[in-house]
Amino acid sequence: MNAIHLHLALNHFPVVLACFGLLIALPALWLENLFWKRAATLVLFAAACFAVPAFLSGEGAEHYLERLGAAKELIKPHERFGKLAFGAILVCGAVAAVNWLVLLSGSRFIRMTFLALTVAAAFASALLFYAAFEGGKIAHKEIRPGNAAAETVAPSPKRERGD
């Protein structure tokens, strides 16, 4: 397994966990359900924890791609949004840790801290999703803007029986 494989394997966890945590947090906020608030808090904290190795593996993947001849102009937007998304998910993880302590204490600030966590999760999820989209452009030329292959889909060649 090289640096690119490692980065690709790790970077899916924070994106999926952050989106999943947000999907749990929204109804939990609406329904005032303590069980789902705890579940969302733990999932969002896990997303922040998984973001650390995903982010740290990015530098090695970048160097490996550059040795293979990948264009820096494809890597830089992913790197820029990756840094923003990493910061946002770390903030979300910190808010989740504070929220967990508030949930355990039974404080009257549960609604306020959980609302802050939900907002942080929405912001982090959006940035993580976009950073992943920018990363996809590195290997998938069909999603790059201005690519003729993305604008017109060539028909697949007909296969005859026996091919």
Secondary structure, 3 states (H helix, E strand, C coil): CCHHHHHHHHHHHHHHHHHHHHHHHHHHHHHCCHHHHHHHHHHHHHHHHHHHHHHHHHHHHHHHHHHHCCCHHHHHHHHHHHHHHHHHHHHHHHHHHHHHHHHHHCCCCHHHHHHHHHHHHHHHHHHHHHHHHHHHHHHCHHHCCCCHHHHCCCCCCCCCCCC
